[in-house]
Amino acid sequence: MTLVLNFQGAGAGNSSLQDKATKTLLLRIFAGFWILGLLNNSAYVIMIAGANEIAASAVGLVYLFAIGPTIIVKLSAPYWFHLVGYSTRFWVAAALMSCSFIIVGCSKSMTKQLLGVGLVAIQGGLGEASALGLCSLYPNQLSLTAWSSGTGFAGIAGYAWVAVLHYWLGLSYKATLLLANVMPVAWLAVFHLGLQRLKHSQLSKAAVEYQPLPVTAAAEAQEAAADVAAPADAGEPALRLRAASGVRPGHARLELSSSPSSSDGQAHDQHPPHHHQQQQQQRLLPSGAQSSSALSPAGSCHIGGSSAEATPEHQQHRCSSSQHHEQQQHDASAMTFKQRLQVTLQLWPYMAPLFVVYFAEYAMQSGTWTAIGFPVTSADARHRFYLYSNWMYQAGVCVSRSSGMLYQANRMVLWLMPGLQCLLLAFFTIDAVTHTWYNWGLLSLCFLAGLLGGAVYVNSFTLLSKEVEPGLREFSLSAACVADSLGIACADVAAIAIQGCLFRWQNLPGAAYSCGST
């Protein structure tokens, strides 16, 4: 990903100041989404890390309660998110996070503690689906990479929170959870103070262009096709920065364009790239959705003139007038239930890789890696390998989820990575029986599994944000994120059978399920 700063209508003396202001703005956006991703997933990880404290005899129940409600939220989100604003959803997520820590920490009953785990699962699903949709209102590649990187680091941070406070410092599990209530406070502070307060005037100080790094000649040609009709004298193209100031999904987005050739009355006539992109992406949209009013960002407007020719106040006035005229055409919230379902189903090119890669990696974690140890007959040895393999996996996830600004996979690569993950699952399963390669060198493959999983996550969403019609981008990012949770749920079930069969093959006791038993 190449970042180009483009300042128009500014003197040489102001260029350095604008450069600094723009970099500060981008850093603020990146940091905001990174922290949101870290906090959102850390709550889930803390619950999983303390699963033995919650239900030592039924750890599987903790995992079930930690993923089931998440799937329900993500499946239903596309059909009600447009009715609830971001601010409300972020406050609800914070309240759920805090309640879960208090209930699990203070309750003695396993039933109540499992209820607390369910609350954090709802929070995780609500937070992820909302934040991914929010990314569509900011520079997509930047915000999606920041969010993905933060969630990748959450695996390490969550386990470290429990390890440092509970095991190293000797605090009770209750105290460890109650101290975690600082997270929902930080969650709200980052959203309201870090992101929501970005004013339209701040975003109009400079134009910022993001150009994806071409991965293949075909990808480069596709990029060129979308921009082929740009005016020759328009100068360097400028990215449209989108600000979310407490808006509801599909409403009041601000798009800034520094092209001096555009005017508010002719915005769409003079921006044929949008028209070409819409034609290219119609394959992703059902006929009903294509003809609906949900094809473009709601309330979007193209603001002509350089920064020296139009003040932020004048730009906002022009934006408001064009928003009123185009609201019906650009309001994504006008889609019917059937159209929302159709669009969701046609996101399968991005959802299928997410499902497969998460199924394979969680089947490895919960299934095959539990049956490996040096020697395998030692329960302590198996526990050590399980611990270190998961740490290596989390490290790989953290690295690859942070790579979204460096590399953009095309569809072929996106689909290739889940295939490699399935090969790793097959290898670990066979190796657990045959002991062909049976030493600590296997941790390198655990790291590779994390790299593949994290890369599929970030590239699925960044590729989606590039290929899906802009008016459906916000909706699609929220809708597609259910795929990883479905993969995890299916993997948890499959892992029970995998572990049982491997334990029986090696005559190991302790499996909850015995392969081939009646």
Summary of the structure (lengths in Angstrom):
residues: 518
radius of gyration: 24.2
end to end distance: 55.0
largest distance: 80.4
contacts: 1891
relative contact order: 0.13
helix: 70%
strand: 2%
